[in-house]
Amino acid sequence: MNETTRNEGQFVGYEYKDVTVKRRMEQVYTDGYANFGWALDGTSTPLKNVGTVTLKFKRDRKIRNKVELTRLQRQFDASVVEIGALENSKVIRASAVAYIVGVIGTAFMAGSVFANQDDRLALSVLLAIPGFVGWIIPYLLYCNISKKKSNKVAPLIDQKYDEIYELCQQANSLLAQ
């Protein structure tokens, strides 16, 4: 409605952009791209990538300060990608350690089963104990390591969000000119 009253009788050419993002970052892109002159035109959920959403944006082709807005938008996109990488780094190492310990526990349990099949009950029990421990400990390791990494990464993520807000503020001031 606003565009119709503002552009009475004038032709407006639009440029379009589709961005596929993770659902957790949907609001960041929706709010952020508005500051670069983009208006959300619709959303769709791709069938191939579960947990993602495709955002469809449009903006006036003759927008003022387009070059500077595009530069700021690229910085915005790079910062959002860095936030995603920092979020993923919280669990990567914790998962790797937990998987390794779990596989070692499974190896002990396999040795226990083979010892039991060979009628060596004492060896079977001796190998089963570290096997069960190797199945229980990974969860505790995962929680501990990911918690420590989250505490380390949280200030960096907040800093990146501050950068995003500054970029959006600069872009919004360019739109107002």
Secondary structure, DSSP 8 states (H G I E B T S, - for coil): -HHHHHTTT----EEEEEEEEEGGGHHHHHHHHHTTT-EEEEEE--SSSTTEEEEEEEEETT-TTHHHHHHHHHHHHHHHHHHHHHHHHHHHHHHHHHHHHHHHHHHHHHHHHHHHHTT-HHHHHHHHHHHHHHHHHHHHHHHHHHHHHHHHHHHHHHHHHHHHHHHHHHHHHHHH-
